[in-house]
Amino acid sequence: MFYELRRYHCTPGRLEDVDRRFSEHVLGFFEQHGIHPVAFWRTYIGPSSNEFVYVLRWDSLADRERRWGAFASDPAWLAVRRETEAAGPLVERIETALMTPTSYSPTP
């Protein structure tokens, strides 16, 4: 098992739109495609208040590739993405890290 940390550097003024897109749309697509979110955060204190961060749990790299690929190419998701970005992109940059827990890590 491993975890994926995804950090979205949102376009200034669009963090609320990212938050709304996740709560109203993305969570449903994740459930439909068997993607397991661990938690979602908005940066409270840090280098940028335009950050949206979340962690996903995967059984294997093959599991991630299959499920994420199906989500990313889902025509319904692509339609939502086009609709929610009609006024311009919501995210300027995405950082992703795939992580495995250490032997002494508590079970999340």
C-alpha positions as CSV (number, residue, x, y, z in Angstrom):
1,M,0.0,0.0,0.0
2,F,1.1,3.5,-0.6
3,Y,-0.2,7.1,-0.4
4,E,-0.3,9.9,-2.9
5,L,0.2,13.5,-1.7
6,R,-1.3,16.0,-4.1
7,R,-0.7,19.7,-3.7
8,Y,-2.7,22.1,-5.8
9,H,-1.3,25.6,-6.2
10,C,-4.6,27.3,-7.0
11,T,-5.0,30.3,-9.3
12,P,-5.4,33.4,-7.1
13,G,-9.0,33.9,-6.2
14,R,-10.0,30.3,-7.3
15,L,-9.4,28.3,-4.1
16,E,-13.1,28.4,-3.2
17,D,-13.9,27.1,-6.7
18,V,-11.5,24.2,-6.3
19,D,-13.1,23.4,-2.9
20,R,-16.6,23.5,-4.4
21,R,-15.6,21.3,-7.4
22,F,-14.2,18.7,-5.0
23,S,-17.2,18.7,-2.6
24,E,-19.8,18.8,-5.4
25,H,-18.2,16.7,-8.1
26,V,-14.9,15.1,-7.5
27,L,-15.8,13.0,-4.4
28,G,-18.5,11.3,-6.4
29,F,-16.2,10.5,-9.3
30,F,-13.6,9.2,-6.8
31,E,-16.3,6.9,-5.3
32,Q,-17.4,5.7,-8.7
33,H,-13.8,4.8,-9.7
34,G,-12.8,3.2,-6.4
35,I,-10.4,6.0,-5.4
36,H,-9.8,6.2,-1.7
37,P,-9.2,9.7,-0.2
38,V,-7.6,9.9,3.2
39,A,-8.1,13.6,3.9
40,F,-8.3,17.0,2.3
41,W,-6.7,20.3,3.6
42,R,-6.6,24.0,2.9
43,T,-3.4,25.7,4.0
44,Y,-4.1,27.7,7.1
45,I,-0.6,29.1,7.9
46,G,2.2,28.5,5.4
47,P,3.9,29.9,2.3
48,S,0.6,30.3,0.4
49,S,-3.0,30.5,1.3
50,N,-3.9,29.4,-2.2
51,E,-3.0,25.7,-1.5
52,F,-5.4,22.7,-1.6
53,V,-3.8,19.5,-0.4
54,Y,-5.1,16.0,-0.3
55,V,-3.9,12.4,0.2
56,L,-5.1,9.3,-1.6
57,R,-4.5,5.7,-0.6
58,W,-3.7,3.1,-3.2
59,D,-3.2,-0.7,-3.0
60,S,-0.5,-0.7,-5.6
61,L,1.0,1.3,-8.4
62,A,-1.0,-0.8,-10.9
63,D,-4.1,0.0,-8.9
64,R,-3.3,3.7,-9.1
65,E,-2.6,3.7,-12.8
66,R,-5.9,1.8,-13.6
67,R,-8.2,3.8,-11.3
68,W,-6.6,7.3,-11.9
69,G,-6.5,6.7,-15.6
70,A,-10.2,5.7,-15.7
71,F,-11.1,8.8,-13.6
72,A,-8.9,11.2,-15.7
73,S,-10.5,10.0,-19.0
74,D,-14.1,9.8,-17.7
75,P,-16.2,11.9,-20.2
76,A,-18.5,13.1,-17.4
77,W,-15.5,14.3,-15.3
78,L,-14.0,16.0,-18.4
79,A,-17.3,17.8,-18.9
80,V,-17.4,19.0,-15.3
81,R,-13.8,20.1,-15.6
82,R,-14.5,22.1,-18.8
83,E,-17.6,23.6,-17.1
84,T,-15.8,24.6,-13.9
85,E,-12.9,26.1,-15.8
86,A,-15.0,28.1,-18.2
87,A,-13.7,31.3,-16.6
88,G,-10.1,30.1,-16.7
89,P,-8.0,27.4,-14.9
90,L,-8.6,26.8,-11.3
91,V,-5.0,25.4,-10.6
92,E,-1.7,26.9,-11.7
93,R,0.5,23.9,-10.7
94,I,0.1,20.5,-9.2
95,E,2.8,18.7,-7.2
96,T,2.4,14.9,-6.6
97,A,4.4,12.6,-4.4
98,L,3.9,8.8,-4.0
99,M,4.9,7.7,-0.5
100,T,5.2,4.5,1.4
101,P,4.9,4.4,5.2
102,T,7.9,3.5,7.3
103,S,8.0,0.4,9.5
104,Y,7.4,2.6,12.6
105,S,4.6,4.7,11.1
106,P,1.2,4.5,12.9
107,T,-1.6,3.0,10.8
108,P,-3.5,5.9,9.2
